[in-house]
Amino acid sequence: MAKTQRRGAVIRKARQVKATTARAVSGAGKRARKVQVTLGDLIAAAFDTVGGEVKKVKQVMSSKDMVLATGKHIVFVG
């Protein structure tokens, strides 16, 4: 059979959950820390990810996802 809990224990557990939820919600609204990355770092990371193929690196660096992540449109010429 299930063991019954006292009313005080249930209230204490509810307060703990409420406090944990409040901390999580308060941290969720904060903006992410800005990180300064050079264009060379981005290109090197793209080469590591794709595997060294120049055409694929060019696609990754000029993709819409990269524009959203960096806030800049990167165009490769040549």
KABELPE-V584215 format. One record per residue. SS is DSSP state (hx for helix, st for strand, lp for the rest). D_CENTER is the distance of its C-alpha to the mean C-alpha in Angstrom with 2 decimals. Layout:
ss: [SS & SS]
d_center: [D_CENTER & D_CENTER]
//
This chain:
ss: [lp & lp & lp & lp & lp & lp & hx & hx & hx & hx & hx & hx & hx & hx & hx & hx & hx & hx & hx & hx & hx & hx & hx & hx & hx & hx & hx & hx & lp & lp & lp & lp & lp & lp & lp & lp & lp & lp & hx & hx & hx & hx & hx & hx & hx & hx & hx & hx & hx & hx & lp & lp & lp & hx & hx & hx & hx & hx & hx & hx & hx & lp & lp & hx & hx & hx & hx & hx & hx & hx & lp & lp & lp & lp & lp & lp & lp & lp]
d_center: [44.73 & 41.67 & 41.97 & 41.89 & 39.90 & 41.32 & 40.20 & 39.06 & 36.71 & 35.03 & 34.63 & 33.24 & 30.61 & 29.69 & 29.29 & 26.97 & 24.70 & 24.89 & 23.99 & 20.96 & 19.73 & 20.50 & 18.47 & 15.35 & 15.97 & 16.80 & 13.56 & 11.52 & 13.28 & 12.53 & 10.90 & 8.33 & 10.65 & 11.96 & 12.57 & 15.76 & 16.03 & 19.33 & 20.21 & 21.76 & 18.62 & 16.90 & 20.09 & 20.43 & 17.00 & 18.03 & 21.38 & 20.02 & 17.90 & 20.73 & 23.58 & 25.61 & 26.73 & 27.01 & 27.02 & 23.77 & 22.11 & 23.60 & 22.16 & 18.58 & 18.87 & 20.53 & 18.44 & 17.15 & 13.51 & 14.08 & 15.84 & 13.04 & 10.58 & 13.47 & 15.68 & 18.57 & 20.61 & 21.66 & 25.08 & 26.91 & 30.67 & 33.08]
//
